[in-house]
Amino acid sequence: MPTAAGEPLALVFPGQGAHDVKMLDGVRELPAFAARYALVCDALRSSPLDEIAAGNAEYLNQNRVTALLTLLVSTLSLDAFHEKTGGRADFVSGYSVGQWTALYAAGAVSFEQLVAIVATRSALMDDCFVEIAGAMLAVIGLKAEVLENLCDGLRAKSHRVWVSNYNCVGQYTLAGTGEAIAHAEAALAELKPRKVARVPVSGAWHTPLLASAHAGFAKYLAGIALGATSVPVVDNVTGGWLPAERPALDQQLARHLDHPVLWEHGIKALLAKGATRFVEIGYGNVLTKFGFFIDRSVEHQAFYV
């Protein structure tokens, strides 16, 4: 995948949801794999490769596991992208936990910091779902306004569910309690969307159900040293740009936990800045597919070793 000189390049990094047992296969022989994998194993207190080999199907659906493996694969793929193409980003963006990969790519954190921060972030998120079950539902083929109205109606009946991810036109995610998502599925059947599917995650991410995680993560980040970013980083919460100064940056990174991901808004912000090439770095091609629906006039590609 040669880079095109002079064409503004945006690197985008996936979040959770595209994971499977093969996600480590392409990166295991890369030079940095052993050292980074060891840091991930230490944070997890387990070996993902051993768990996968043992056929532990539920292991990869654990929030902390999926988050850290997503970062591991994306950062190693980023190394390979630089090595093979020489391409350097003009802008970076990441989907959900991928926003932390984007901050790594922009030089704000080391990989060791990245693992520690995301492990803490995941633990705070999981704590919100100890006493209640959380779930997420991908919905394709309905307008955002229709889904927002559906969620408003369900919440009026005390069913806690929200639109949590605005991916592209006609592709959104709902999140809420397990009971509320079940009610949402029943209500959606009458609206006849093109597709409805449960997302294999262990919580209702990016909803007000994570308010306590928001508060805890903001406090945690206040004690973490973050470096200056070398390129602009898209903010999932606003669809604009992450602030460079602290504590404003900390506030946005904490708000990220209990506010929806405005992915389409972020891609449009990159387009407005002149980005003409979008390369998804990591496992899968979900963001590349979203990109085609957002603007087909620019180049969208996926890169995985």
QUIHU-V52918 format. One record per residue. RES is the residue in one small letter. SS is DSSP state (alpha for helix, beta for strand, coil for the rest). PSI is psi in radians with two decimals (none if undefined). Layout:
BEGIN
res = {RES:RES}
ss = {SS:SS}
psi = {PSI:PSI}
END
This chain:
BEGIN
res = {m:p:t:a:a:g:e:p:l:a:l:v:f:p:g:q:g:a:h:d:v:k:m:l:d:g:v:r:e:l:p:a:f:a:a:r:y:a:l:v:c:d:a:l:r:s:s:p:l:d:e:i:a:a:g:n:a:e:y:l:n:q:n:r:v:t:a:l:l:t:l:l:v:s:t:l:s:l:d:a:f:h:e:k:t:g:g:r:a:d:f:v:s:g:y:s:v:g:q:w:t:a:l:y:a:a:g:a:v:s:f:e:q:l:v:a:i:v:a:t:r:s:a:l:m:d:d:c:f:v:e:i:a:g:a:m:l:a:v:i:g:l:k:a:e:v:l:e:n:l:c:d:g:l:r:a:k:s:h:r:v:w:v:s:n:y:n:c:v:g:q:y:t:l:a:g:t:g:e:a:i:a:h:a:e:a:a:l:a:e:l:k:p:r:k:v:a:r:v:p:v:s:g:a:w:h:t:p:l:l:a:s:a:h:a:g:f:a:k:y:l:a:g:i:a:l:g:a:t:s:v:p:v:v:d:n:v:t:g:g:w:l:p:a:e:r:p:a:l:d:q:q:l:a:r:h:l:d:h:p:v:l:w:e:h:g:i:k:a:l:l:a:k:g:a:t:r:f:v:e:i:g:y:g:n:v:l:t:k:f:g:f:f:i:d:r:s:v:e:h:q:a:f:y:v}
ss = {coil:coil:coil:coil:coil:coil:coil:coil:beta:beta:beta:beta:beta:coil:coil:coil:coil:coil:coil:coil:coil:coil:coil:coil:coil:coil:coil:coil:coil:coil:coil:coil:alpha:alpha:alpha:alpha:alpha:alpha:alpha:alpha:alpha:alpha:alpha:alpha:coil:coil:coil:alpha:alpha:alpha:alpha:alpha:alpha:coil:coil:coil:coil:coil:alpha:alpha:alpha:coil:alpha:alpha:alpha:alpha:alpha:alpha:alpha:alpha:alpha:alpha:alpha:alpha:alpha:alpha:alpha:alpha:alpha:alpha:alpha:alpha:alpha:alpha:alpha:coil:coil:coil:coil:coil:beta:beta:beta:beta:coil:coil:coil:alpha:alpha:alpha:alpha:alpha:alpha:alpha:alpha:coil:coil:coil:coil:coil:alpha:alpha:alpha:alpha:alpha:alpha:alpha:alpha:alpha:alpha:alpha:alpha:alpha:alpha:alpha:alpha:alpha:coil:coil:coil:coil:coil:coil:beta:beta:beta:beta:beta:beta:beta:coil:coil:coil:alpha:alpha:alpha:alpha:alpha:alpha:alpha:alpha:alpha:alpha:alpha:alpha:alpha:coil:coil:coil:coil:beta:beta:beta:beta:beta:beta:beta:beta:coil:coil:beta:beta:beta:beta:beta:beta:beta:alpha:alpha:alpha:alpha:alpha:alpha:alpha:alpha:alpha:alpha:alpha:alpha:alpha:alpha:coil:coil:coil:beta:beta:beta:beta:coil:coil:coil:coil:coil:coil:coil:coil:coil:alpha:alpha:alpha:alpha:alpha:alpha:alpha:alpha:alpha:alpha:alpha:alpha:alpha:alpha:coil:coil:coil:coil:coil:coil:coil:coil:coil:coil:beta:beta:beta:coil:coil:coil:coil:coil:coil:beta:coil:coil:coil:coil:coil:coil:alpha:alpha:alpha:alpha:alpha:alpha:alpha:alpha:coil:coil:coil:coil:coil:beta:beta:alpha:alpha:alpha:alpha:alpha:alpha:alpha:alpha:alpha:alpha:coil:coil:coil:coil:beta:beta:beta:beta:beta:coil:coil:coil:coil:alpha:alpha:alpha:alpha:alpha:alpha:alpha:alpha:alpha:coil:coil:coil:coil:beta:beta:beta:beta:beta:coil:coil}
psi = {1.49:2.60:2.59:1.98:2.35:-0.16:2.03:2.21:2.22:2.17:2.29:2.48:2.26:2.81:-2.74:2.79:-0.46:0.13:2.62:3.14:-0.24:0.04:-0.40:-0.18:-0.76:-0.30:-0.07:-0.42:0.04:2.60:-0.66:-0.02:-0.87:-0.81:-0.75:-0.69:-0.67:-0.70:-0.70:-0.76:-0.72:-0.75:-0.60:-0.34:0.63:2.91:1.92:-0.70:-0.68:-0.72:-0.70:-0.78:-0.55:-0.08:0.45:1.56:-0.61:-0.27:-0.78:-0.20:-0.03:2.39:-0.91:-0.71:-0.91:-0.74:-0.85:-0.63:-0.61:-0.77:-0.74:-0.89:-0.71:-0.71:-0.66:-0.68:-0.60:-0.76:-0.81:-0.65:-0.82:-0.74:-0.73:-0.51:-0.39:0.06:2.35:2.40:2.51:-0.45:2.72:2.64:2.62:2.53:2.08:-2.12:-0.36:-0.29:-0.52:-0.59:-0.68:-0.70:-0.65:-0.81:-0.50:0.01:0.20:-0.47:2.68:2.96:-0.67:-0.76:-0.74:-0.81:-0.80:-0.75:-0.83:-0.56:-0.74:-0.80:-0.80:-0.71:-0.72:-0.67:-0.81:-0.61:-0.44:-0.22:0.56:-0.72:-0.28:2.65:2.43:2.65:2.82:2.62:2.08:2.35:2.20:2.32:0.14:2.74:2.69:-0.71:-0.64:-0.77:-0.66:-0.74:-0.69:-0.80:-0.70:-0.78:-0.70:-0.70:-0.54:-0.36:0.29:0.35:1.94:1.76:2.52:2.82:2.08:-0.35:2.12:1.63:-0.93:3.04:2.16:0.06:1.94:2.92:2.38:2.61:2.56:-2.89:2.76:-0.70:-0.76:-0.68:-0.63:-0.72:-0.67:-0.72:-0.74:-0.73:-0.63:-0.53:-0.58:-0.37:-0.20:1.00:2.86:-0.63:2.48:2.28:2.40:2.46:2.29:1.24:2.93:0.22:3.07:1.28:2.61:0.73:2.91:-0.20:-0.22:0.44:-0.69:-0.59:-0.69:-0.90:-0.77:-0.67:-0.65:-0.75:-0.74:-0.80:-0.51:-0.41:0.16:2.35:2.09:2.39:2.93:2.54:2.48:-0.35:2.77:2.49:2.25:2.47:2.03:-0.55:-0.72:-0.35:0.09:-2.25:2.46:2.39:2.60:-0.52:2.58:2.58:0.08:-0.68:-0.81:-0.73:-0.74:-0.68:-0.54:-0.70:-0.46:-0.52:-0.66:0.36:2.64:2.68:2.08:1.21:-0.82:-0.71:-0.72:-0.72:-0.68:-0.55:-0.68:-0.72:-0.70:-0.47:-0.06:0.10:2.27:-0.16:2.25:2.13:2.11:2.13:1.96:-2.88:2.27:-3.14:0.48:-0.80:-0.57:-0.75:-0.75:-0.74:-0.70:-0.67:-0.48:-0.80:1.86:-0.07:-0.19:2.98:2.29:2.20:2.74:2.40:2.10:2.47:none}
END
